[in-house]
Amino acid sequence: MFRIYYIEPFIMLATLIRWLILSTITGAIVGTGTSLFLHILHYSTDQTAHIPLWMQMMLLPIGGIINGLIIYYGYRNASKDKKDSVIAAVHEQAGLMPYKTLPLKPIAAIITLGSGGSAGKEGPCSHIGGTLASWFGYLIHLNPELQKRIVACGISAGFASVFGTPIAGAIYGIEILTIGRLRYDYIFPAIIAGVTSYEVSKFWGITYTFYPIGTSHFSEGLFMKIILIGIICGLIAWLFIEMFEQVRAIFQFVQQRFQIWPPLMPMLGGLLLSILIIFIPTDYLGLSLPLMDQALQGEATPLLGFFWKSLLVAITLGSGFYGGIVTPQFVIGALSGNAFAHLLNVDPVLGAAVGMVAVVASASNTPLAAIFMGYELFGSLTGLYVVGACITAYIIIGHRSVYPDQLVAYSKSLWMHLEPNIPLKKEKIHVSYGLLRKMKRWQYRRK
């Protein structure tokens, strides 16, 4: 025991060195892969950014059928014994991903966004990161526990590369795995991989935008208004998830009820989007980053802008297009934060900033990553307000997520009971007996 006590620091030093090497290599591989994807994506979206309305209406269903064919036939030839989910790879598959599917999602995402589908770009990057990291771990024969950890590094590196926020991206890649628990043993390798991927992406010419915001001294009244914006953003995130799930369920019902060939479903979604953009501005298609920039610059945004963006994203992804789901959270959060800041007499720039990260904190169940993102994107002067909005939104949304494979470690409320370590999509949520008794007593008193 005495000898082990003095040997331990050397063991931990060796652990740090091992992960420094493995994480740096992983980050460099992932940063190169995501940079290639982002360059192709930016080129394709630039080609269709200013096309006339009639051409956009034609392009959406065409992009839908191509998307459907890629996903349908691509996955028929993929591995049948592994899920193509980075979260499932860590929790259920000992860090192994089906490598044949590596190009499918990036290509499908480029077609989705290039044709005008309303989605994000980070989903393919996390897929690239997780798959390349899994391949690297398999190549050097890592044991299952190390394999899971290196896949988490790949996810973090992918997010760090696309967001331009290496610390927030690293934490996000870990935090999405489980609600209510953070794997601290993953943090060091994830941050090294995230920082490396970010620097490699900059080397390959990927540029990032930051929004430094200056605020005056701390104000209790302003803080309470920011808490209110956090509640509103949590409810908007709840609406976004509910809308997405219901639209997806409707498309699945229609496909099963009328025996429609699956690749045609995204085309039907594209046709529906084509009809809607007759009435809804095309600004809500694609990534919609100009809308987010407008909100973060303090310009007035439509009060229902977040609703239109949520609707188009729900139809795009719910019908079977493939794309990320985090970039839309940025846009929805910035639009809603800006709009409600005007109503509450809050600086709309600050409102858009805290709204942007609050929706990510709640919809993705990643409050710590969202807080770090606020610091990295907007500067430290917004810190307390970002923390208040993110934690509030994270609690108010309850046990919902854009990632149904997330495990639940701990419930967010003592009045709600959930089975630990069960994916959200399989959870059965129960109200605690104590709360039910209180509700019955309250109903009895009313009578």
C-alpha positions in Angstrom: 0.0 0.0 0.0 2.8 2.4 0.9 4.6 1.8 -2.4 1.3 2.2 -4.4 0.7 5.5 -2.7 4.0 6.9 -4.0 3.7 5.2 -7.4 0.3 6.6 -8.2 1.4 10.1 -9.4 3.7 8.4 -12.0 0.8 6.2 -13.1 -1.5 9.3 -13.5 1.3 11.1 -15.4 1.6 8.1 -17.8 -2.2 8.3 -18.2 -2.1 12.0 -19.1 0.7 11.3 -21.6 -1.2 8.5 -23.2 -4.3 10.5 -23.6 -2.4 13.6 -24.8 -1.0 11.5 -27.7 -4.2 9.6 -28.5 -6.5 12.7 -28.2 -4.1 14.9 -30.3 -4.1 12.3 -33.1 -7.9 11.9 -32.9 -8.4 15.6 -33.0 -6.2 16.1 -36.0 -7.9 13.3 -37.9 -11.4 14.6 -37.1 -10.5 18.2 -37.7 -9.3 17.3 -41.2 -12.4 15.2 -41.9 -14.9 17.9 -40.7 -13.0 20.6 -42.5 -13.3 18.8 -45.8 -17.0 18.4 -45.2 -17.5 22.0 -44.2 -15.7 23.3 -47.3 -17.9 21.2 -49.6 -21.0 22.2 -47.7 -20.2 25.9 -47.8 -19.5 25.7 -51.6 -22.8 23.8 -52.3 -24.9 26.2 -50.2 -23.3 29.2 -51.8 -24.4 28.0 -55.3 -28.1 27.9 -54.3 -28.2 30.8 -51.8 -29.8 33.3 -54.1 -31.8 31.3 -56.6 -35.4 32.5 -57.5 -38.4 31.2 -55.6 -39.7 28.9 -58.4 -36.3 27.2 -58.6 -36.2 26.8 -54.8 -39.6 25.2 -54.9 -38.4 22.7 -57.5 -35.1 22.0 -55.7 -36.6 21.0 -52.4 -38.5 17.8 -53.6 -35.6 16.9 -55.8 -33.3 17.1 -52.8 -35.8 15.1 -50.8 -35.9 12.1 -53.2 -32.1 12.1 -53.5 -31.8 12.2 -49.8 -34.3 9.3 -49.4 -32.5 7.1 -51.9 -29.1 7.7 -50.3 -30.4 6.9 -46.8 -32.6 3.9 -47.9 -30.1 2.1 -50.1 -27.0 3.1 -48.2 -28.2 1.7 -44.9 -29.5 -1.5 -46.6 -25.8 -2.4 -47.3 -24.5 -1.2 -43.9 -23.8 -3.3 -40.9 -26.9 -4.8 -39.4 -25.6 -5.5 -35.9 -24.5 -1.9 -35.1 -26.5 1.3 -34.7 -25.3 4.3 -36.6 -25.5 6.6 -33.5 -22.5 8.0 -31.7 -24.4 8.0 -28.4 -25.5 4.3 -28.9 -21.9 3.5 -29.8 -20.6 4.6 -26.4 -23.5 3.1 -24.4 -24.3 -0.1 -26.2 -21.6 -1.0 -28.7 -18.3 -0.7 -26.8 -17.3 2.3 -28.9 -17.7 0.6 -32.3 -19.4 2.3 -35.3 -20.5 0.9 -38.6 -17.7 2.3 -40.9 -19.6 1.7 -44.2 -22.0 4.5 -43.3 -19.3 7.1 -42.8 -20.0 9.0 -46.1 -23.7 8.6 -46.1 -24.8 11.2 -43.6 -22.3 13.9 -44.7 -23.4 13.5 -48.4 -27.1 13.5 -47.4 -26.6 16.6 -45.2 -24.9 18.5 -48.1 -27.9 17.6 -50.3 -30.4 18.6 -47.6 -28.8 22.0 -47.0 -27.8 22.6 -50.6 -31.4 22.1 -51.7 -32.8 24.3 -49.0 -33.8 21.9 -46.3 -34.0 23.5 -42.9 -31.4 21.7 -40.7 -27.9 22.0 -39.2 -24.3 21.1 -40.0 -23.1 19.7 -36.7 -24.8 16.3 -36.9 -22.6 15.2 -39.8 -19.6 16.6 -38.1 -20.3 14.6 -34.9 -20.9 11.5 -37.1 -17.6 12.0 -38.9 -15.8 12.6 -35.6 -17.3 9.5 -33.8 -16.8 7.2 -36.8 -13.2 8.3 -37.6 -12.3 8.0 -33.9 -13.9 4.6 -33.7 -11.9 3.5 -36.8 -8.7 4.9 -35.3 -9.3 3.1 -31.9 -10.1 -0.2 -33.7 -7.0 0.2 -35.9 -4.7 0.4 -32.8 -6.6 -2.3 -30.9 -7.8 -0.3 -28.0 -9.8 -2.3 -25.3 -13.6 -1.6 -25.1 -13.3 1.0 -22.3 -10.6 3.0 -24.1 -12.5 2.6 -27.4 -15.6 4.2 -25.8 -13.6 7.1 -24.5 -11.9 7.8 -27.8 -15.3 7.8 -29.6 -16.4 10.4 -27.1 -13.2 12.4 -28.0 -14.2 12.1 -31.7 -17.7 13.5 -30.9 -16.2 16.4 -29.0 -13.7 17.1 -31.7 -16.5 17.2 -34.3 -18.6 19.6 -32.3 -15.5 21.8 -31.5 -14.6 22.0 -35.2 -18.0 23.1 -36.4 -18.9 25.5 -33.7 -15.5 27.2 -33.3 -15.8 26.7 -29.5 -13.3 24.1 -28.5 -14.1 23.9 -24.7 -17.9 24.0 -25.2 -17.6 21.5 -28.0 -15.6 19.2 -25.9 -18.0 19.4 -23.0 -21.0 19.0 -25.3 -19.6 15.8 -26.8 -19.6 14.3 -23.3 -22.7 15.9 -21.9 -25.0 14.6 -24.6 -24.3 11.1 -23.5 -26.2 11.1 -20.2 -28.6 13.5 -18.5 -27.6 14.3 -15.0 -24.1 12.9 -15.0 -20.8 14.0 -16.5 -17.9 11.6 -17.1 -15.0 13.5 -15.6 -12.6 10.9 -16.8 -13.6 11.9 -20.4 -12.9 15.6 -19.9 -9.2 15.8 -20.4 -9.0 13.7 -23.6 -12.1 15.5 -25.0 -10.7 18.9 -24.4 -7.4 18.0 -26.0 -9.2 16.5 -29.0 -11.5 19.5 -29.2 -8.7 22.1 -29.1 -6.7 20.1 -31.7 -9.6 19.7 -34.0 -10.4 23.5 -33.8 -6.8 24.5 -34.5 -6.5 22.0 -37.4 -9.8 23.3 -38.9 -8.5 26.8 -38.8 -5.3 25.6 -40.5 -7.5 24.1 -43.3 -9.2 27.5 -43.7 -12.4 27.2 -41.7 -13.4 30.6 -40.3 -15.5 31.3 -37.2 -17.6 34.2 -36.0 -17.6 35.5 -32.4 -19.9 38.1 -30.9 -18.2 39.9 -28.0 -20.9 41.6 -25.9 -20.3 44.3 -23.3 -22.7 44.7 -20.4 -22.8 47.1 -17.5 -22.4 46.0 -13.8 -24.6 43.2 -12.5 -28.3 44.2 -12.1 -30.7 42.1 -10.0 -33.7 43.3 -12.0 -32.0 42.4 -15.3 -31.1 39.0 -13.9 -34.7 38.2 -13.0 -35.7 39.2 -16.6 -33.0 36.9 -18.0 -34.4 34.1 -15.8 -37.8 34.8 -17.4 -36.2 34.6 -20.8 -34.7 31.3 -19.8 -38.1 30.0 -18.8 -39.5 31.1 -22.1 -36.6 29.6 -24.1 -37.1 26.3 -22.2 -40.7 26.2 -23.2 -39.9 27.1 -26.8 -37.3 24.2 -26.8 -40.1 22.0 -25.5 -42.4 23.1 -28.3 -39.6 22.5 -30.8 -39.0 18.9 -29.7 -42.8 18.2 -29.5 -43.3 19.6 -33.0 -40.5 17.6 -34.4 -41.7 14.3 -32.8 -45.3 14.9 -33.8 -44.4 15.7 -37.4 -42.1 12.7 -37.6 -45.0 10.5 -36.2 -47.4 11.9 -38.9 -45.0 11.1 -41.7 -44.4 7.6 -40.4 -48.2 7.0 -40.1 -48.8 8.2 -43.6 -46.0 6.0 -44.9 -47.3 2.9 -43.2 -51.0 3.6 -43.8 -50.6 4.1 -47.6 -47.6 1.8 -48.0 -45.5 4.6 -49.6 -42.0 3.7 -50.7 -39.7 5.1 -48.0 -37.4 7.2 -50.2 -40.5 9.1 -51.4 -41.2 10.5 -47.9 -38.5 13.2 -47.9 -39.8 14.2 -51.4 -43.2 14.7 -49.9 -41.6 16.7 -47.1 -39.9 18.8 -49.8 -43.2 19.4 -51.6 -44.8 20.6 -48.3 -41.8 22.9 -47.7 -42.2 24.2 -51.3 -45.8 25.1 -50.5 -45.0 26.7 -47.2 -42.3 29.0 -48.5 -45.0 30.7 -50.7 -46.2 32.2 -47.4 -43.0 31.9 -45.1 -39.8 33.8 -46.1 -37.1 31.6 -47.5 -34.8 33.0 -44.9 -36.0 30.2 -42.6 -34.6 27.5 -45.0 -31.1 26.1 -44.9 -28.9 27.0 -41.9 -30.6 30.5 -41.5 -27.4 31.9 -40.0 -28.2 35.4 -41.4 -31.3 35.5 -39.2 -29.2 34.5 -36.2 -26.7 37.2 -37.0 -29.5 39.8 -37.3 -30.8 38.8 -33.9 -27.4 39.0 -32.3 -26.8 42.4 -33.8 -29.9 43.7 -32.0 -32.1 44.2 -35.0 -35.8 43.6 -34.5 -36.9 40.1 -35.4 -40.5 38.7 -36.0 -42.1 37.6 -32.7 -43.1 34.2 -34.3 -39.8 33.8 -36.1 -38.8 30.9 -33.8 -42.1 29.1 -34.6 -41.5 29.3 -38.4 -38.0 28.0 -38.0 -39.1 25.2 -35.7 -41.9 24.2 -38.2 -39.6 24.0 -41.2 -37.0 22.1 -39.3 -39.6 19.7 -38.0 -40.9 19.0 -41.5 -37.4 18.7 -43.0 -36.0 16.3 -40.5 -39.3 14.6 -39.6 -40.0 13.7 -43.3 -36.6 11.9 -43.6 -34.1 14.6 -44.8 -30.9 14.2 -42.9 -29.2 17.1 -41.2 -28.0 18.4 -37.8 -30.4 19.6 -35.1 -28.2 21.9 -33.0 -27.6 24.8 -35.5 -31.4 25.2 -35.7 -31.4 25.5 -31.9 -29.0 28.4 -32.2 -31.3 30.2 -34.6 -34.5 29.5 -32.7 -32.9 30.6 -29.4 -31.4 33.8 -30.9 -34.7 34.7 -32.5 -36.8 34.0 -29.5 -34.4 35.7 -27.1 -34.3 38.8 -29.3 -38.1 39.0 -29.7 -38.9 38.6 -26.0 -36.1 40.9 -24.9 -37.9 43.7 -26.8 -41.1 42.9 -24.9 -39.3 42.9 -21.5 -37.3 46.0 -22.2 -33.9 44.1 -22.2 -31.1 44.8 -24.6 -32.0 42.6 -27.6 -28.4 41.8 -28.2 -28.1 40.3 -24.7 -31.5 38.7 -25.1 -30.5 37.0 -28.3 -27.2 35.8 -26.8 -28.7 34.2 -23.7 -31.7 32.8 -25.7 -29.3 31.2 -28.2 -27.4 29.2 -25.5 -30.5 28.6 -23.3 -32.3 26.7 -26.1 -29.2 24.6 -26.6 -29.0 23.9 -22.9 -32.6 22.7 -22.7 -33.2 21.0 -26.0 -29.9 19.1 -25.9 -29.8 18.8 -22.1 -26.3 20.3 -22.1 -26.3 23.2 -19.6 -22.6 23.2 -18.9 -21.6 23.1 -22.6 -24.1 25.9 -23.3 -22.6 28.0 -20.5 -19.1 27.5 -21.8 -20.4 28.3 -25.3 -21.8 31.6 -23.9 -18.3 32.5 -22.5 -16.5 31.6 -25.7 -18.9 33.3 -28.1 -20.0 36.3 -26.2 -17.2 37.0 -23.6 -17.1 36.7 -19.8 -19.1 39.9 -19.2 -22.3 38.0 -19.9 -21.4 35.1 -17.6 -24.0 35.4 -14.8 -26.8 36.0 -17.2 -25.8 33.1 -19.4 -25.6 30.8 -16.4 -29.1 31.9 -15.1 -30.8 31.4 -18.5 -29.1 28.1 -19.3 -29.8 26.4 -15.9 -33.4 27.7 -15.9 -34.2 26.5 -19.4 -32.5 23.1 -18.7 -34.8 22.5 -15.8 -38.0 23.8 -17.3 -37.9 21.6 -20.3 -38.1 18.5 -18.1 -37.1 15.1 -19.5 -37.2 15.7 -23.2 -34.3 15.9 -25.7 -33.5 16.1 -29.4 -31.3 13.0 -28.7 -33.6 10.0 -27.8 -30.6 7.8 -27.2 -29.5 9.9 -24.2 -29.5 8.0 -20.9 -31.0 9.4 -17.8 -28.8 9.1 -14.7 -30.8 11.3 -12.3 -34.2 13.0 -12.5 -34.4 16.8 -12.7 -37.0 16.8 -10.0 -37.6 14.8 -6.8 -41.3 14.8 -7.8 -40.6 12.8 -10.9 -39.3 9.2 -10.9 -37.4 7.7 -13.8 -35.5 4.5 -14.1 -31.8 5.2 -14.1 -29.6 4.4 -17.1 -32.5 4.0 -19.6 -32.6 5.8 -22.9 -35.1 8.6 -23.0 -37.0 7.0 -25.9 -37.7 4.0 -23.6 -38.3 5.9 -20.3 -41.5 5.7 -18.4 -41.8 8.8 -16.3 -43.9 8.6 -13.1 -45.0 11.4 -10.7 -43.9 10.6 -7.2 -46.5 9.3 -4.7 -45.8 12.2 -2.4 -46.8 14.8 -5.0 -49.9 12.8 -6.0 -51.0 12.9 -2.3 -50.5 16.7 -2.2 -52.5 17.1 -5.4 -55.3 15.0 -4.0 -55.4 17.0 -0.8 -55.5 20.2 -2.9 -58.4 18.9 -5.0 -60.2 17.9 -1.8 -59.8 21.4 -0.2 -61.2 23.0 -3.4 -64.3 20.8 -3.2 
